[in-house]
Amino acid sequence: RIYLDWNATAPMLPEVQVAVLEAMKLPGNASSIHQEGQAARTIIERARRAVAKAVSSAAQGVFFTGGATESNNQILKDFVRRKPECTLICSSVEHPSVIEVVSDLSGMVATRQLKVDEAGRIDLDDLREISGPFLVSLMWANNEIGNIYPIREVADFVHERGGLLHVDGTQALGRIPINFRESGADFMSLSFHKMGGPKGVGAVVVREGLKVENMVSGGHQERGRRPGTENVPVIAGVEMAMNCLIENLGVWNSQMAELRERLFQGLAATGAVRRGDAESCLPNTLNVAWDLDGEDMLLALDLAGVAVSSGSACTAGSLEPSHVILAMGFDEARARQSIRFSLGPSTTREEVDDAIERVSKVVDQLRRI
Ligand code: PMP
């Protein structure tokens, strides 16, 4: 089988598997004073420093969560708790863990959605006249179409008008360089399972001088911001994933970009059209459409041994067309045609060539029907 759904989740890197297994053997609670406890504490603090190094932020501003869904919830909800008079803004192509939170909070604060054009690029024009406290939530890179957003430019725009910027860095991590400090962003959410780290662990990154408070109450873990006994084995896996990323990102990035273009050329020959912003796109992501129904394609490709998806794994199964493609102005029928191919660092040229061949056969078969 050929796995081309890395934006849904990635296989755990072998080095990460070893690190997780080793840490599973340790008995200590990181809050305990004894040596077993301190060994667990050391793992967590090393992982925190590794995350900070990988994304160029201060280690004190990083705390671990159960994934980017939780990080997004915590950052947005805490902002509203602090500033009940605020306006909460997100783009119309955000992940459901942002869009749904903004929609849930719309009864309490003013909310807005930023429009995108037919290539999924955002338009800040709607915000020119904004006033009062506000938070903009924008992803660094989109999970469905791969668009990379101009974070520095948006941060400057937002700060000039007195607002703050939250960035969802989940899909950017492990695909393109992330420099939190230089990005100008105030808050960032991360998840580690899209790039070979363990699932069910993420982080909140906060600029110095700002705070994000706890969402659940309890102990003092993660300096009170995320109470509950830390998941030391997966956090050990995060450290290893970050070390692998720091060492290999340059190679991963160019290798994936080359294979993604090869894949696109092969699919274009079968009539596939690209969706999203080809000028500013993650190196591993390709969203394409044929004149065929996406669900039919997905099922046929799965039978042919190629695992891809029609959009976000968090909305798959709902049978609704992707909100991202709809926001780009496509009608429902055309939105249903989108298929996302997403590659990873261990995707090979042979797999890509094999995938092109299998997809061509499926396209031929479906066209005949
Ligand atoms: N944000 C983006 C952009 C994502 O792609 C995802 C995963 N689909 C998430 C947030 C949610 O991450 P997690 O699975 O860690 O909750």
Residues whose N, C-alpha, C, O or C-beta is under 5 A from the ligand:
A	BS01	PMP	N7 G67 A68 T69 E70 H95 S97 A141 N143 D168 T170 Q171 S191 G202
